[in-house]
Amino acid sequence: MQAETISGGAYGPSVEMWRSHYLSWVDGADVHLRSIFGASVIREQLYTEHYWRIAAFDVLDQMPRLCQAELRYQRDRLGRLEQRLMRFADRLDAVEGHFALPDTHLLLHYQPIHQIPWPRLLGQRAVRLALPLRVVQELDDLKWAHRDERVRSRARSGTAMLRRMLAPLGGVPRQLAENVSIEVLVDDEPVERAADADADVLAAAVELHGMERPVTLITGDAGLATQAGIYGIPTYEPGPGYLRDRSKADEGYDEM
């Protein structure tokens, strides 16, 4: 890893050499991480207090020491990230299928997900319904907080189904219907929730896209679809024939 080479002191005492190579390394790491994660906090963590002091070039006598300390920190952080991505990639390869990421609106206002013919609608032989963890958390929040009892009932029914099917397995994929599996995209490290739930859903799709996995975002939200388009991620909205009967609350999930 280039960070390890630089932090090991390969550039001697030259202040400008340290600064130049360190800033070049940050630029390269930024481009690489952006290609995988987009505009995420993982990228932003490259720009620490030490980075801005080095970039400002206001502590010449401490430059090599600052560069070494910062590069060792980044080497360790990115090493942990590499291990996390390797574990994530192993999980992504566990089951065959095109990834389909539904947002919370779809789970609440459309037919139960196991009743929708996903392979036919998406034109895929097999589909992996992958729920971002934020979607599951939103359903949990809506079980009691939403003003509409029908929505609260659907949220309770949906979270009960997910708990029965996925919680005992840690969210790993399992069969939902013929040629359709379901899973929850759970990170193996604590992740800070974004203020906007759509940002977390989009980030999950961007991460899959960055790891070169075929993915479609399932949403009727025009804003979210527009943001996905920026990253080249296709979106799909089921037609009105798949909307729930507004007079019913939680039909469908209790039978699973």
C-alpha positions in Angstrom: 0.0 0.0 0.0 1.4 3.4 -1.0 0.5 4.9 2.4 2.7 2.4 4.2 5.6 3.2 1.9 5.4 6.9 2.5 4.8 6.6 6.2 7.9 4.4 6.5 10.1 7.4 5.8 11.1 6.7 2.3 11.5 10.3 1.4 14.1 11.4 4.0 14.0 14.8 5.6 12.9 16.9 2.6 9.8 18.8 3.8 8.5 19.6 0.3 9.0 15.9 -0.8 7.0 14.7 2.1 4.2 17.2 1.5 4.1 16.5 -2.3 3.9 12.8 -2.0 1.4 12.9 0.9 -1.0 15.2 -1.0 -0.6 13.1 -4.2 -1.5 10.0 -2.2 -4.7 11.8 -0.8 -5.7 12.8 -4.3 -5.3 9.2 -5.6 -7.1 7.7 -2.6 -10.0 10.2 -3.0 -10.5 9.2 -6.6 -10.4 5.5 -5.8 -12.8 5.7 -2.9 -15.2 8.0 -4.7 -15.5 5.4 -7.5 -16.7 2.9 -4.9 -18.6 4.9 -2.3 -19.5 8.1 -4.0 -19.7 11.2 -1.8 -19.6 9.3 1.5 -18.2 9.8 4.9 -15.5 7.1 4.1 -14.0 9.5 1.5 -14.4 12.5 3.7 -12.3 10.9 6.4 -9.2 11.4 4.3 -9.4 15.1 5.1 -8.4 15.3 8.7 -7.1 18.2 10.7 -3.6 17.0 9.9 -4.4 17.1 6.2 -5.4 20.7 6.2 -2.3 21.7 8.3 -0.1 19.9 5.8 -1.9 21.4 2.8 -1.6 24.9 4.3 2.2 24.3 4.7 2.4 26.3 7.9 4.5 23.9 10.1 7.6 23.2 8.0 9.7 21.7 10.8 7.0 19.2 11.7 6.0 18.2 8.2 7.7 14.8 8.0 6.3 13.8 11.5 2.8 15.0 10.6 2.9 13.2 7.3 4.1 10.0 8.9 1.4 10.1 11.7 -1.4 10.9 9.3 -0.4 8.2 6.8 -0.1 5.6 9.5 -3.6 6.5 10.6 -4.9 6.3 7.1 -3.1 3.1 6.4 -4.7 1.4 9.4 -8.2 2.9 8.6 -8.1 1.8 5.0 -6.7 -1.6 6.0 -9.8 -2.1 8.1 -12.0 -0.9 5.3 -10.3 -3.4 2.9 -11.1 -6.2 5.3 -14.7 -5.1 5.6 -15.1 -4.9 1.8 -13.6 -8.4 1.4 -16.2 -9.8 3.9 -18.9 -7.8 2.2 -17.9 -9.1 -1.2 -18.0 -12.7 0.0 -21.6 -12.1 1.2 -22.6 -10.5 -2.1 -21.3 -13.6 -4.0 -23.3 -16.0 -1.7 -26.5 -16.0 -3.8 -27.1 -15.5 -7.5 -29.3 -12.7 -8.7 -29.8 -9.1 -9.8 -29.9 -6.8 -6.7 -33.2 -4.9 -6.2 -33.2 -2.3 -3.4 -36.7 -1.3 -2.3 -37.3 1.9 -0.4 -39.7 2.2 2.6 -42.5 3.6 0.6 -42.7 0.5 -1.5 -42.9 -1.8 1.5 -45.8 0.2 3.0 -47.9 1.1 -0.1 -47.4 -1.7 -2.5 -48.4 -5.4 -2.4 -46.4 -7.6 0.0 -43.0 -8.1 -1.6 -43.3 -11.9 -1.9 -46.5 -11.4 -4.1 -44.8 -9.2 -6.7 -43.3 -11.1 -9.7 -39.9 -9.4 -9.5 -38.0 -11.5 -12.1 -40.6 -10.7 -14.7 -40.9 -7.0 -13.9 -37.2 -6.5 -13.9 -36.5 -8.8 -16.8 -34.0 -10.9 -14.7 -33.8 -14.7 -14.2 -33.2 -14.3 -10.5 -33.6 -11.3 -8.2 -32.1 -10.5 -4.8 -34.3 -8.2 -2.8 -31.8 -6.5 -0.6 -33.2 -4.2 2.1 -30.9 -1.4 3.2 -30.8 -1.5 7.0 -32.2 2.1 7.1 -35.4 0.8 5.5 -35.8 -1.8 8.3 -35.1 0.9 10.9 -37.7 3.2 9.3 -40.3 0.5 9.4 -39.6 0.0 13.1 -40.0 3.7 13.7 -43.3 3.8 11.9 -44.9 0.9 13.9 -46.2 3.4 16.4 -45.2 6.9 15.2 -47.2 7.3 12.0 -50.5 9.1 12.2 -52.4 6.6 10.0 -53.3 3.3 11.7 -53.2 1.5 8.4 -49.6 2.5 7.9 -48.7 1.6 11.5 -50.3 -1.8 11.0 -48.4 -2.5 7.8 -45.2 -1.4 9.4 -45.8 -3.8 12.3 -46.7 -6.7 10.0 -43.7 -6.0 7.8 -41.2 -5.8 10.6 -42.6 -9.0 12.2 -42.1 -10.8 8.9 -38.5 -9.6 8.6 -37.8 -10.6 12.2 -39.2 -14.1 11.6 -37.3 -14.6 8.3 -34.1 -12.7 8.6 -33.2 -11.7 12.2 -32.1 -15.2 13.3 -29.7 -15.4 10.4 -28.3 -12.0 10.7 -29.9 -10.7 7.6 -28.2 -13.2 5.2 -30.0 -14.2 2.0 -32.8 -16.7 2.1 -35.5 -17.7 -0.4 -38.6 -15.5 -0.6 -40.3 -16.9 -3.7 -39.3 -18.8 -6.8 -36.1 -17.2 -8.2 -36.3 -14.5 -5.5 -34.3 -14.2 -2.4 -34.4 -11.6 0.4 -31.8 -10.2 2.7 -30.9 -7.1 4.8 -27.7 -5.2 4.0 -26.1 -5.2 7.4 -22.7 -3.7 8.0 -20.4 -5.5 10.4 -19.3 -2.2 11.9 -21.5 0.6 13.5 -22.7 3.1 10.9 -23.9 6.6 11.6 -27.4 7.2 10.2 -27.7 10.1 7.7 -30.2 12.8 8.6 -32.1 12.0 5.3 -33.2 8.3 5.0 -33.0 8.5 1.2 -29.3 9.3 1.5 -28.7 5.9 3.3 -30.8 4.0 0.7 -28.9 5.7 -2.1 -25.6 5.0 -0.4 -26.4 1.3 -0.2 -27.1 1.2 -4.0 -24.0 3.2 -4.8 -21.8 0.8 -2.8 -23.2 -2.2 -4.7 -22.8 -0.3 -8.0 -19.2 0.6 -7.1 -18.5 -3.1 -6.4 -19.7 -3.8 -9.9 -22.8 -5.7 -8.8 -25.9 -5.2 -11.0 -28.4 -3.2 -9.0 -31.8 -1.5 -9.5 -33.3 0.9 -7.0 -37.0 0.2 -6.5 -38.7 3.5 -5.7 -41.5 5.8 -6.8 -39.7 8.8 -5.3 -38.7 11.1 -8.2 -36.0 12.9 -6.2 -34.3 9.6 -5.2 -34.6 8.3 -8.7 -32.9 11.5 -10.0 -30.1 11.1 -7.6 -29.6 7.5 -8.5 -29.4 8.5 -12.2 -26.4 10.7 -11.4 -24.5 7.5 -10.4 -25.8 5.5 -13.4 -28.1 3.3 -11.2 -31.3 2.3 -12.9 -34.6 2.7 -11.0 -38.0 0.9 -11.3 -41.4 1.8 -10.0 -44.1 -1.0 -10.0 -47.3 0.0 -11.8 -50.5 1.1 -10.1 -51.8 -2.5 -10.4 -49.4 -3.4 -7.6 -50.6 -0.8 -5.1 -52.3 -2.1 -2.0 -56.0 -1.9 -1.4 -56.2 1.2 0.7 -59.1 -0.3 2.7 -56.8 -3.1 4.1 -54.1 -2.8 6.6 -51.6 -5.7 6.8 -52.8 -8.3 4.4 -50.2 -10.7 3.0 -47.4 -10.9 5.5 -49.1 -13.0 8.1 -49.4 -15.9 5.7 -45.6 -16.2 5.4 
